[in-house]
Amino acid sequence: MKSEKKFLTCILLAVLLTAFFAVASFAADGQDSASTDEPITSFSVDLNGNSATSTDLGVTKWYKSSDGNYYIFANGKTDRTNLKVYFDSTDSVFVSGKELKSGQATDVFSEGDNFVLTSGGKSYNLVFIEMSNYPAIFINTQSGTLDNVYADKEYKEPGNIEVIDSDGKDLYNGALDYIKGRGNETWGHDKKPFNIKLAKKANLFKMGKSKKWCLLANATDNTLLRNKIGYEMGTKIGLDTTSDVVQLNLYVNGEYLGAYTITEKVEIGDNRVEIRDLEGDTENLNADALETYSRGGSVNSIAPNSYKYVNIPTDPDDITGGYLLELDYLDRYRAEVSGFVTDKGQGVVIKSPEYASKAQVEYIRNYFNEAYEALYSPTGYNSKGKYYTDYFDIDSLARIYIIHEFTKTVDVCSSSFYIYKDVGGKFCFGPLWDLDHSLKYWNSNQSKRGVDMDPADPTGFYAANSNMVLNAETVTPEDYYKSFEAQALNHLDFCAKVKEIWQNDFSPNYSGIASDFAEYADDCTSIAVANALRWNVFSTSDRTAAAASYKKETDAVADFMNSRFNFLNDAFSSDRYEIRYDVKGMNKIAVDSNVYSSGDKATLKNVDSDYILLGWTTEPEGTTAMYAPGDQYTVTGDTVFYAVYGEKKKLHVRLFEKISAFFSKIYKFFKNLFSIKK
């Protein structure tokens, strides 16, 4: 028994592959839940090979307590006819009746995938999961574990890293400055996303030279492809700064962590957001590192019109660019170094310069507020007489809107929404980010956005009717107002721009996008199955069943995409029109998700407000109602109706309406509940 435990404590596996000679030692604890009495805890991989022109890295073990198997996830072309196995045991070790010798090659694993390994009267099930040729990243951390990273998302663990392409060619092999956690909601899953920083810049997968990269876990995306296909849409319709993505396998300290997506970090720089590096210019003018200067402004506040900065002594002469901003929830904004909160309560994080001076924050804040005022005014003009297109590049806004509308991405301008500005330039929109919660991701209504919109329904408008969720800590109807994209659609010149880009750029490219997705889904099956076994994605250890479940997931997305295209292609045709409502800052909702032809009749909506709705007008600054709620309007083109309000309703009337609305929601809830049970 003592010798059996010794064997199980240290079993060493190695792979002879078509590679140049190298040795990598790993230590891993790969149990999925409850541990066994005698788990395999460590091994080393010998990267022996006979070829000097290619390399392919080794395999790792992982014990799965739910089925009692030991899994070896082999990345690439494993030569199982000549596989060296290293182990430490005083007892003989056998597989399929053949005795294994430590350090010697064997062909015993060349037939089949399931094996029984015996030693000292004990048997162990060993399963090979051999994936198709896919790129891979192998990381060995300095400590030999990721414990500190898992305990603190901001902890930076150094180590070494090797990145190989699908042919086994090294793209980078050397020091890793760090691996750290990343993400917000995504960090809460068992399968974690990471940021990595290489010691030297490298051009990984032809995405341009950089040190910083993101490893997306796609923990909630069973297709593993929503980010990839969403970003491809952005690239094909000409949305500048759209990131490239590559699917790969990730191994850390010898443990297979699953299928990941590598992509460019959203930052200012060559091959990224290519605008002036204002932070770099500021660093050159100041003696100390920017992060060492004291903080200023409303550092811990999320109050409207507050802002925060760093007390930096010297600014460049020109501070009109470049800036990289991100709209985000206020609870996340609070943790950032520099930024401001708009008068409506929207948090705007200054991602670059991260350590922004007071003058820099005040400049970009004032410019943003002027632009904001113009966009959200009914006429599109602000109090300075400037039109919203004087501040915003509507071409990039229209392109990013089309992607968000097509994919029905959950965040829609509330988070992971990037805006950048170069020296003397306008605000541009991008890069696209965080599309894993899209393309039929959820099957329930997004009531938190103030409108019942089903992201799983391929018909209807979503981004066009979306509202910003301003305060994730206390979301109430008063926290809603139209998102950037929804508000822009209140301006008919923006509607025309959307139709133009759809007809000229998106629609002609869609068949290629759909074909690419089908190809990606087919190519990704083997790593998706391995990932599913590693993380119990489909609640099965049967590879055939996992592959069938994966195909069902990707088929559902493909069907959604085709139906979505058909709906929007009709909606954005030259002779199809929308009716939109501007409720003039009353924080209430009036939505028409229908698409009309010329001559159709539209029934004008009502809107719940604390003020008496007198009716609607088509004049942006009109004060006289032209139509009443319920009137039939003959559609002749895209039309925006502006609310005309009277006096504030009496308190008892408002209370009655709120109570009635409450009981109406209760009734709707139970009606839906019983309907589901039936």
N, C-alpha and C positions, 0 to 999 in steps of 0.2 A: 504493500500500500504506500509505503514511504517513497519507493521508486516511481510509482504512478504519479504521485503529487509532484515529484521533482520534474517528471516529464511534462506534466500539464503546466507547470509554472513557467517553463521556458522552452517553447518549441520554435525552431528557427526554420523559416521557409525561404527559398531563393528561386529565381527564375533565370534560365539561360535564354536570352533574347538576341535578336539581331542588333547588337549594340557594341559600342566601344566599352572597354573595361571600366567599371566604377562600382563602388560599394556604398550602400546607404543603410544605416541602421535606424530602426524606429522602435518606439515603445508606445503601446496603445491600450486603452481600456475601451473596448468597443461594445459593451453590453447595452442592449436597448432598454432594459428595465431591470427586473430582478436579476441579481447575479447568481451564478451557479457556485457549487462548492469548489469546483476545480476549473476555473476559466483559463483559457490561453491568454496570457497577458503581454507577451512581447515576442518579437522576432527580428531578424535582419534580412535585408534583401540584397543579394549579390547581382549586380548588373553586368554579369559576364556577357561577352559577345564576340563574334568573329568578324564583324563588319566595322570598318572605320568610318563609314559614311552615314550611318543612321543609328538611332538609339530608341529604345522603348523601355519604359520603366516598369517596375515590378508590381507586385500584388500585396494585398493586405488582408488580414483576417478580421472577422467581426462575429462575435457570438450573439445569436438571437435566441433569447430565452423562451419566446413564445412557441418556437418549433424545435428547439434543442440542436440546431445545426450550427456548425462553424462555417462561415462564408469567406471565400477568397474572391475579392473583386479585382479581376485582371483587366488592366487598361491596355488596350491595343493588341498587338500580335504576339501573344504569348506562345512560345514554342514548347508545348507540353510533351513533345517527344524527347526532349532533352532538358529536363527540369531538375536542377540541383536542389536538394533538401538538406537543411542543416538543423540538427536538433541535439538536445542534451538529455540523455536518458540511459539508465543502467539496464533497462530492459530492451529487448528487441522490439522493433517497430515494423508492422506489416500493413500493407494495403493490397487488397484483392489477392491475398496469399503470397505476395512478393515481399521479401524483407527489404527494407530501405536501409541504406548506409549513409550516415551523415557525411555531407561533403561530396557525395558521388551523384552522378546524373542517373535519372530513371525515366522510363517511358510509361510508367504505370498510370499516369494521369492523362494519357493521350486519348483514351476512349471514354466517352461519356462525361458527365458533369458531377455525378453523385458517387461518393466513395465512403467506405467504412475503414477508418484507421484504427488499428488495435495495438495495444501495448499493455503488458502486465495484466492481462485478463480484462481490461477495460476497452470499450469501443466508443468511437467518436465519429459522428456524421460530418463529413467534409464536403462542401458544395462549391464548385467553381462557377462563378458568374463571369463569363467572358464577354466583354462588350465589343462593339464594332470600333474601328479606329476613330478615336476622338482625341482632341487636344486634352492636355492634362496639366495641372499644377501640383507640384510636390513641395511641401513646406516642412522644414524641421525647425521648431522653435528652440531658442536658447535654453529654456527651462525643461524642454521635453514634453510640455503639456500646454493646454489652452486654459488652464484653471483660472489664471489671473485675468485673462481676457473675458471669460465668461462671468467672472465676479464683478468686473468693472468695464463697461463698454468703452471707456476712454483710455484704458490701460494699453500701452504700446509694448508689444513683445517682439524683440528682435530675433533673427534667425537666419536661415538660408533658404533659398527658393530655386527651383528649377521649373521652367515653363517650356513645354514641348508642343509642337503642332501635331496635326493628325498623321503626319508622316514620321513622327518620332524625332524631328529635328529640333535642336535646342534653340529657343528664341531668347532665353536668358537663363544663366546658371551662375549664381553668386549670392552675394550678401543681400539680406532683406533688412531694411531699416526697422520695419515693424509690420505686424499684423494687429489690427484692432477691430473692435465691434463697430457697427454702423446701423443706421435706420432708427425708426421710432416704433411704430406698431410691429414692424417685421422683426425687431430685436426680441420681441416677446415670445417668439416661437422656438421650439427645440432646435430646429435647423437654423443656425444663425447666419446672417450676412456679415461681410467683413470689408474693411478698407485695408489695402496694403500699400506700402511705399518701398520701392526698390532702392538699393544703394546708388545705382546709376540709372540714367534714363535708358529706356529700351523701347523699340518699336514693336510692340506685341501685336501680332495678327494684323499688321499693316494699318494699325489705328493711330500711328504717329508716335513719336518719341515722348515719353513721360515717365516720371517716377511713380506717380500716384494712380491707383486703379481701384475699381470697386468690384467686389465679388458678391453678386446678388444670389440669394438662396432660393428665391421663388417658392418659399415654403407653402404658400397658400394657392399656388398656381400649379395644378396637377398636370397641365400640358407642358410646363416649363418654357412656353414659347410666347406668352402674351407680350412681354417687353420686347422681345426680338421682332415680332411681326409689327408691333406698333411703331417701333423706331424705324423699321423699314418703310412703312407708309410715309413717315415724315421725310425720309431721305428721297423717296421717289416723287414727292410733290414739291420738293425744293425748299423745305424748311431748314434754313441754315443752322449750323451748330448741332444738328441731330447726331446723337452718339451712335457709334457702331457697337454691336454686341456679338459675342462668340460663346457658344455653348461648350462646356468642358467638364471634366471630372476633377474633383479636388481631393487631395490626400494631405492630411496634416499629421505629422509625427507617426506616419505609417498607418493611420486610420483613414479609411475611405469615408469622406463626409458627404458624398453624393454628387449629383449633377448641379453645377452652378453656371451662372452667366457672368462673364467678365465684360466690363464696359468702362468707358472713360469716366473719370471723376469730373463732375461739373465744376469747372474752374476757369479762370482767365489764363490764357497761355497759347503757345503755338499748338495747332491741331486740336484746340479746345474752343473756348470762346475767344476769338482772336480780336481783342480790343486792347487798348492801352492798359498796362499794369500800373494803376495809380498807387497801389500799395507798395510796389517795388520802388517807384520813384520817390515815395514818401520816406521809405527806409533809407534811401541814399542821402537824404537831406538831414537825417537825425542821428545823433551820436549813439543812442541806445536802441536796443531792440524794441519795436513798437509795443510788444505785449508787456513790457516792463513799466510803461507809463500808467499813471493812475486813471481810474474810470471817472467819467463825468456825466451829468445829466440825470435823468430819471432811471437809474440803473435797474431797479427792481420793480418798476411800475409797468402796468399794462393799460394805463388810463389813456383815453383818446387824446391826441395831440402831444403826448409825451415822446421824448426821444433820448437816446443815450449814445455816448461816444467815448473816445480815449483822449486824454489831455496830452496831445502831441505838440511839441513846440513849433515845428516848422512845416509849412505846407508848400507844395509846388505852386508855381505862379498860376497854372491853369488846373482847376479842379472840376472841370465840367465832364470828365470821364477818366478812365472807364470804371463803371459800376456794374456789379452783378447783384441783383436783388432776388429775394424769394418771398412770396406771400406765404404766410404760415399761421397756424393756430396760435393764439396768445399764450397758451401754457408752454408751447415750444419756444415762442419768441422770447419769453422771459429769460431763458438760459443763454441766449446769444449775447455777443459782446457789443455789437453796434446795430442800430436800427431805429425805427420810429413807428408810432401808431397813428393812423389817420384819424380825422375827425369823426369818421363813421365807426372807428374801432378796429380797423384791419391792421394786423401786425405785418410789418415789412422788415425783413431781416436783410442787413447789408452783408452779403456773403463775401464780397470783395469790394473795397478793402475791408477785411475783417476787423482790423484795428483802425477804424476811421476817426479822423480828427473832428473836432466840433464844427469847423468850417465845412468840412466835407459832408457831414451828416446834415447840416442846415441847408447846404446847397441842394443836395439830392432830395431832401424832404420837401423843400419849397417847390422844386421843379415837379416832383411827383404830385403834390397837392394841386398845383395849377392844372396839370394834365387830368387828374382825377375829377376836378370840378368841371372841366370841359366835357369829359366823357359822360359824366352822370347828369349833365344838364339836358333838358328836353331838346334844346336846339343844337347841342354839340359845341356851344360857345361858352367860355368862362367869363368872369367879370372883367377880364382884361381884353375881351374881344377876340381871343384866340380860339381857333377851332381845334377839336380833339386830334385831328390828323396833323396839326402843327407839332404835337408832342409824341404821338404814337405812330409807329410804322404799321399801318393797317394790313399790309400784305402779310407780314409774319403773324399778326394776330388772327387773320382769317385762316391761314394755313394751320395754325395750332388749334383753332376752334374746330376745323374740319376733322382733325384727328381725334380730338376729345369727343366730338359729337358722334363720329362713326363708332368709336370704341366704347362709348358710354363709361368712360373712366370715372371711378367713384370720387376722386379728389376734386376734379373740375374747378380749378382756380382757387381752391381753399388751402391747398398745401402742395408742396413739390411743384410750384408754379413759378418759373424763372423769367425774369425780365432783365435785359442788360442795356447799357447806354455807353457809347463811345464818346470821345472828346467832341463837343459841339454837335452831337448827333441826337436822334430821337430814341425813344424807348423801343426796343425790339423784343420779340417774345421767343423764348426757348432758352436752353434746350428742353426737349421733351424729357419727362422723367416720371418714373413710378407708374407704369401702366400694367402692373401685374394684377391690379384690381379693376379689370375691365373685360370687355368682350364676353358678356354673359357670366360675369363673376358671381353676382349675387342673384338670388331668386326672390328677394323680398323688396318691398318698396322703401325708398330712401326718404322716409318721412322727416328725418332730421334736417333735410334741406328745405322744409317748408312746403314741399310739393310732393304729392304721391307720384313718384316716377319709378317704374320698374326697370332696373338695369338689364334684366334678362330678356325683356321684350324687344325684339329687333325693330319694332315700329315706334313712331312717336319721337318727339324731340326731348333731349335730355340736357345737354350742356346749354342749349338755348333757353331752357327754363330753370337753370340752376341758380342757386343763391349761395353766397359766401356764408360759411359757418364761422362767425367771427370769434366766438368764445367757446372753446371746447369744454371749458369747466362748467359753464352754466348756459346751456343752449336753450333759448326760449324763442318764440316767434319774433320777438323784438330784435333778436340778433341777426335777422335775415335781411339781406338786400341783394339785388341782382349781381351775379358774378361779372367779371370783366367781359367775358364773351357774350353773356346774355344781354348785358347793357349795350354793348357795341351793336348788337342786332336791332336795337331800337333806332339806329341811324340807317336810313335806307341806302346810303352810299356803301356802307359796310356790307349790307345784305347783297348788294350787286357784286361786290368784290368776292364774296364767298361763292356765289353762283359762277362767276368767271373762273375762279381757281378750280372749283369742282369739275366744271365742264372741260377745261383745258388741260388740267394736270392730274386730278384724282381719277376721274372716270376712265380715261384712256389707259391708265396704269393698273386698274383694279384686277383685270384677269391675270396679270403677272403676279400681283400680290397674293391672290388666292392660290395660284399654282405653286408659288414659293412656300406658302404655309403648308400645303399638302406634302411637299418634298421635305420640309423641315420635320414635320410630324413623323414621316416614315423613317428618316435618318436618325431621329432622336429616340426611337423606340427602345433600343438596347440599353441606353444609359437611363432612360426613364424607368425601365423595369428594374434596373439595379438600384436606382434611387428609391423606387417604391418599396423594394425589399429592405433597403437600409433604414427607411423612415416609416415603414408600415403604412404607406400612403393609401393603398387600396385594401387594407386589412386582409391580406392573403400572402402566403409564401409560395404560391403556385405561379411560376413565371408565365405560363400560358394565360392564366386568369388575369394576371397583372397587365400583360400586353393587351388583352381584350378590353380591360377597363381603361387603359391609356387611350386606345383607339376610340372608345366611346367618348372620352373627354375631348379629344381633338376633333372628332367628327361634329360634336355639339358646337364647338367654336367655329368650325368651317361653315356649318349650316347658319349659325347666327350671322357671320360675316356676309354670306350671300344674301340673306333676307334683309340685312341692314343696308347693304348696297342698293338693293332694289328699291327700298323705301326712300332713301336719300337721293338716289338718282332721279326718282320721280319728283321729290320735293324741290330739288335744286335745278330742275329743268327751266328753260327760259319762259315757259308759259304756265308755271305753277307758282302759287303765291302763299305768303304767310300773313296771319293777323296777329299782331303783338299788342300788348297793353303796357303802358307806363303809368304806374300808380303813384308817381311823384313822391317817393320817399316815405310812404305811409307804412312801410314794412309789412305790407300785405301782398297777397298773391292773386294774380289773374292770368291764367294760362290758356292758350289755344294751341293744342298739338296737332290740329288738322292742317291739311294742305289743300288749297283751293285752286280751281281753274277760273278763268275769267267768266263772270256771269253767275258763279255760284253764290248762294246765300249763306252768310255767316250770322249766327245768333250771338249778339254781343253779351259779354259776361257781366256778372255782378261781382262786387268785391266787398269783403267784410272789413270794415274800418271803424275807428272811433268817430269818424266824421260822416255826415250824411253824403252819400254819393248822388250828385245831381245828374250825372250822366257822363258821356264821352264826347271828346272833340278830336279832330284830326290836326288841329293847329297846336304846335308845340307849346306855345305860351297862351293858348286860348283860355278864356275864363267863362265862356258861355257854352253850355251843353248843346251839342248838335244831335246826339242820339241817347236814348235811354237804355238801361240794361234790359235785355230781352228783345230789343229791336232787331229786325232783319236787315243786314247790310249787304249790298250787292258788290261782290269783289271784282275789282278791275286791276289790281296789282298788289305788291307788298304794301301793307298799311299798318301804321302805328296809331293806336288810340290813346289819348291822354285823359286821365281822370279829372273831372271837375267836381270839387267838394264844396259842400255848404258848411253850416255851423257844426260844432261838435255835438254829438248826441248826448242826451241827458244821461246822468249816471245810472239811473234805474234801467234805462233802455240798454246801455252797454252791459250791465250786469246780467240782464235777462238773456242777451245774445250770447254772452260767454257761457252761461249755464246751459243754454240750449245746445251750443256747440259741443260742450263737454259731454252731455248725454248722447248727442248724435255720434260722437266718437266711440262711446261705450257700446251703443247699439251696433255700430259698424263692426267693432271688434268681435262681439259675440256672434254676430251674423256670419262673419268670416270664419270664426272658430268652429261653429256648428257645420258650416259648409265644408270645411276641411275634413271634419270627422266623418261626414257622410261619404 
